Structures are given as C-alpha cells and as structure tokens.
C-alpha cells in the first residue's frame, strides 16, 4: 500500500525527535505563570495554522499527484540542463575550432604581409612606368596625327 504522503512520516518523526530534545521546565516563577495565563485566552483565538507554527514543525501532507507533478517538473528541468550542457559543449568545440582557424590564418598572414611589403615598391615602380608609357603613347599619337595631316595636305 502506498502512503498518501511520503513526507508525513519523516516530518512526524522529526517532530517527535524535537519533542524528545526539549528541556523540561523544572520551576516556573509566578511571573511566568501569570504571563502564560494572560496569553492563554489569546491562544484560543488564534487560527489553527498560527498555533501549529508557534508550537513547532508540522507534518507536511503532499498528495501523490502533486508529488508526481513535482517529479515531472524536476525531470524536465534535469533534461533541459543536460540539453543546455550539451549545447554549451558543442559551442565550446566550435569556438575552439574557430580559434584554431584564426590562428592558422594569422600564421599565414605573416609571410604574406612580408611578401606584400616586398612587392609594394615594385608595384609602385610598375605603376609609374605605365603612367609614363601612356603619356609617351599620347605624345606619339599626336605626332603621328600631325604627320598624317601634313601628308594629306601634300597630296591635294
């Protein structure tokens, strides 16, 4: 037979143990008796819950359905935690791969940067040469056009 409350037996045992450990009052002074008698009518007016809280632990009754629902929520939380941990591990692997790739790219960039620095003066020299050759070509073209115009004028 399944007990209605799994918590009840444990809490009741804890309450019994606490009662066993409470020291017995050996002598009450007349002032303590007077205060206790004065508070006694007020205690009768308190709701049952406040009286229970004032007098120590209470057996907590949890139904089987509530416990099952709580258990399902805990299991879902555990599954979500597992999933998030797996996702985090996968992300960490991707980060490590990206860092390795970046390190390789930086390693390759060093020699390429050196080669670029070495070829830059050559590129500038070739650009200047192209500019001067184009200018010379334009000059030659103009001279040829003038010569053709002179030849055309002689044939008339």
C-alpha positions as CSV (number, residue, x, y, z in Angstrom):
1,X,0.0,0.0,0.0
2,X,1.3,3.5,-1.0
3,X,1.1,6.0,1.8
4,X,-0.9,9.1,1.0
5,X,2.0,11.3,2.0
6,X,5.6,10.5,1.6
7,X,6.6,13.5,3.7
8,X,4.3,12.9,6.6
9,X,6.2,10.0,8.2
10,X,9.5,11.9,8.1
11,X,8.1,15.1,9.4
12,X,6.3,13.3,12.2
13,X,9.5,11.5,13.2
14,X,11.3,14.8,13.2
15,X,8.6,16.4,15.4
16,X,8.8,13.5,17.8
17,X,12.6,13.8,18.0
18,X,12.3,17.6,18.7
19,X,9.8,16.9,21.5
20,X,12.3,14.5,23.0
21,X,15.0,17.1,23.0
22,X,13.0,19.9,24.5
23,X,14.2,20.5,28.0
24,X,11.6,20.1,30.7
25,X,10.7,23.2,32.7
26,X,11.5,22.4,36.3
27,X,10.4,25.6,38.1
28,X,8.1,28.3,36.9
29,X,8.2,31.6,38.6
30,X,5.0,33.3,39.5
31,X,5.7,35.9,36.8
32,X,5.9,33.2,34.1
33,X,2.7,31.6,35.3
34,X,0.9,35.0,35.2
35,X,2.2,35.7,31.6
36,X,1.1,32.2,30.5
37,X,-2.3,32.6,32.0
38,X,-2.7,36.0,30.4
39,X,-1.7,34.7,26.9
40,X,-3.9,31.6,27.2
41,X,-7.1,33.3,26.1
42,X,-5.3,34.9,23.1
43,X,-4.0,31.5,22.0
44,X,-7.6,30.1,21.9
45,X,-8.5,32.9,19.4
46,X,-5.5,32.3,17.0
47,X,-6.2,30.3,13.9
48,X,-5.1,26.7,13.9
49,X,-2.2,27.4,11.4
50,X,-0.7,30.0,13.7
51,X,-0.9,27.7,16.7
52,X,0.8,25.0,14.7
53,X,3.6,27.3,13.6
54,X,4.1,28.6,17.1
55,X,4.4,25.1,18.6
56,X,6.9,23.5,16.2
57,X,7.2,21.5,13.0
58,X,4.2,20.1,11.3
59,X,3.7,17.1,9.1
60,X,3.6,18.3,5.5
61,X,1.0,16.4,3.5
62,X,1.7,16.2,-0.2
63,X,-0.6,14.2,-2.4
64,X,0.7,11.6,-4.8
65,X,-0.5,13.7,-7.8
66,X,1.3,16.8,-6.5
67,X,4.4,14.8,-5.9
68,X,4.2,13.2,-9.4
69,X,3.8,16.7,-10.9
70,X,6.8,17.9,-9.0
71,X,8.8,14.9,-10.0
72,X,7.9,15.5,-13.7
73,X,8.9,19.2,-13.4
74,X,12.2,18.2,-11.8
75,X,12.8,15.6,-14.6
76,X,12.1,18.2,-17.3
77,X,14.5,20.6,-15.6
78,X,17.2,17.9,-15.5
79,X,16.6,17.2,-19.2
80,X,16.8,20.9,-20.0
81,X,20.0,21.2,-18.0
82,X,21.5,18.2,-19.9
83,X,20.5,19.7,-23.2
84,X,22.0,23.1,-22.3
85,X,25.2,21.4,-21.2
86,X,25.4,19.5,-24.5
87,X,24.8,22.7,-26.4
88,X,27.4,24.5,-24.4
89,X,29.9,21.8,-25.0
90,X,29.2,21.9,-28.8
91,X,29.6,25.7,-28.7
92,X,32.9,25.4,-26.9
93,X,34.1,22.9,-29.6
94,X,33.0,25.3,-32.3
95,X,34.8,28.2,-30.6
96,X,38.0,26.1,-30.3
97,X,37.8,25.2,-34.0
98,X,37.3,28.9,-34.9
99,X,40.2,29.9,-32.7
100,X,42.4,27.3,-34.4
101,X,41.3,28.5,-37.8
102,X,42.0,32.2,-36.9
103,X,45.4,31.2,-35.5
104,X,46.3,29.4,-38.8
105,X,45.1,32.5,-40.8
106,X,47.3,34.8,-38.7
107,X,50.2,32.4,-39.1
108,X,49.7,32.5,-42.9
109,X,49.2,36.2,-42.9
110,X,52.7,36.9,-41.5
111,X,54.6,35.6,-44.6
112,X,52.0,37.1,-47.0
113,X,52.4,40.5,-45.3
114,X,56.1,40.3,-45.7
115,X,55.8,39.4,-49.3
116,X,53.3,42.3,-49.9
117,X,55.7,44.7,-48.2
118,X,58.5,43.5,-50.5
119,X,56.4,43.7,-53.7
120,X,54.9,47.1,-52.9
121,X,57.8,49.2,-54.2
122,X,57.9,47.1,-57.3
123,X,54.2,47.7,-57.9
124,X,54.6,51.4,-57.4
125,X,57.5,51.4,-59.9
126,X,55.4,49.5,-62.4
127,X,52.5,51.9,-62.0
128,X,54.8,54.9,-62.6
129,X,56.2,53.2,-65.7
130,X,52.7,52.5,-67.0
131,X,51.8,56.2,-66.4
132,X,54.9,57.4,-68.3
133,X,54.4,54.9,-71.2
134,X,50.8,56.1,-71.6
135,X,52.0,59.7,-71.6
136,X,54.6,58.8,-74.2
137,X,52.0,56.9,-76.3
138,X,49.7,60.0,-76.3
139,X,52.7,62.2,-77.4
140,X,53.5,59.7,-80.2
141,X,49.8,59.6,-81.3
142,X,49.6,63.4,-81.6
143,X,52.8,63.4,-83.6
144,X,51.5,60.7,-85.9
145,X,48.2,62.6,-86.4
146,X,50.1,65.8,-87.3
147,X,52.3,63.9,-89.8
148,X,49.2,62.3,-91.4
149,X,47.6,65.8,-91.7
150,X,50.7,67.1,-93.4
151,X,50.7,64.1,-95.8
152,X,47.0,64.7,-96.6
153,X,47.8,68.4,-97.3
154,X,50.6,67.5,-99.7
155,X,48.5,65.1,-101.8
156,X,46.0,67.7,-102.7
